[in-house]
Amino acid sequence: MTKVVFITLEDGRLWGFEASGHAGYGEYGTDIVCAAISALTQSTVGGITEVIGAKVHHRMDEKTGYLQMTLSNETDEETVEKAQILLKTLKMALTEISKDYPGTIRIINRERR
């Protein structure tokens, strides 16, 4: 199962996410749920960094299925608001996949510390 933790601010806005593990829907390398999760999470990071131009902290390990991204502490309010569109879209898409493929994705909300 892939676990995705969304990091939220006190006001409910999203600050980033951490995805870990493999979905376990199919064999390694052919798992369509893992492929979807990877495409969505990596596109979100790319959109936030390349399209919006936000500075982020991120780490990735393809072998373990780990991807973590948070906005930089220096991120201005306008950029945080733009990032909400992509982060909320990611959360919505993963939630829908978890409904269509039960037991493959666990979504957790955790307040930023």
C-alpha positions in Angstrom: 0.0 0.0 0.0 1.2 3.5 -0.8 0.9 5.9 2.1 0.5 9.6 1.2 0.8 12.1 4.0 -0.4 15.6 3.2 1.2 18.3 5.3 -1.3 21.0 6.2 -1.0 24.5 7.8 -3.1 25.5 10.8 -5.5 27.2 8.4 -6.0 24.0 6.4 -3.9 24.9 3.3 -1.6 22.3 2.0 2.2 22.8 2.4 3.4 19.6 0.8 3.3 15.8 0.8 5.2 12.6 1.4 4.4 9.4 -0.6 6.0 6.1 0.3 5.6 2.4 -0.5 4.2 0.5 -3.5 0.5 0.2 -4.1 0.7 -3.6 -4.5 -2.0 -3.7 -7.1 0.2 -5.5 -9.7 3.7 -6.9 -10.2 6.6 -4.5 -9.7 7.1 -2.6 -12.9 3.6 -3.2 -14.2 1.5 -1.8 -11.4 -0.9 0.7 -12.9 -1.8 2.2 -9.5 1.9 2.8 -8.7 2.3 4.3 -12.2 -0.6 6.7 -11.6 0.7 7.7 -8.2 4.2 8.3 -9.6 2.8 10.4 -12.5 0.6 12.5 -10.3 3.1 13.2 -7.6 6.0 13.9 -10.0 3.8 16.1 -12.1 2.8 18.1 -9.0 6.4 18.6 -8.0 7.2 19.7 -11.6 4.3 22.0 -11.7 5.1 23.7 -8.5 8.8 24.1 -9.3 8.8 24.7 -13.0 5.4 26.3 -13.8 4.8 28.2 -10.6 8.5 28.8 -9.9 8.3 27.9 -6.2 11.3 26.9 -4.2 10.8 23.5 -2.5 12.5 20.8 -0.5 12.2 17.4 -2.1 13.7 13.9 -1.9 13.0 10.9 -4.0 14.0 7.2 -4.0 12.5 5.2 -6.9 13.4 1.8 -5.5 11.3 2.3 -2.3 8.6 4.4 -4.0 9.5 7.5 -1.8 8.8 11.1 -2.8 8.6 14.0 -0.4 8.1 17.7 -1.3 7.4 20.7 0.9 7.3 24.3 0.0 10.3 26.4 1.2 9.8 28.4 4.4 10.6 31.5 2.3 7.6 30.9 0.1 5.4 34.1 -0.3 1.6 34.0 0.1 0.9 34.4 -3.6 3.0 31.4 -4.4 1.5 29.3 -1.6 -2.0 30.1 -3.0 -0.9 29.0 -6.5 0.5 25.8 -5.1 -2.8 25.0 -3.5 -4.3 24.4 -6.9 -1.8 21.7 -7.7 -1.6 20.2 -4.2 -5.4 20.0 -3.9 -5.7 18.5 -7.3 -3.2 15.8 -6.3 -5.1 15.1 -3.2 -8.4 14.8 -5.1 -6.9 12.6 -7.7 -5.3 10.2 -5.2 -8.5 10.1 -3.2 -10.4 9.0 -6.3 -7.8 6.4 -7.2 -8.1 5.0 -3.6 -11.9 4.6 -4.1 -11.5 2.8 -7.4 -8.6 0.6 -6.2 -9.3 0.0 -2.5 -6.4 -1.0 -0.3 -3.8 0.6 -2.6 -3.5 4.1 -1.2 -3.8 5.4 2.3 -4.2 9.2 2.6 -3.2 10.9 5.9 -3.4 14.6 6.9 -0.7 15.8 9.2 -0.4 19.4 10.5 2.9 21.1 9.8 5.1 21.4 12.9 
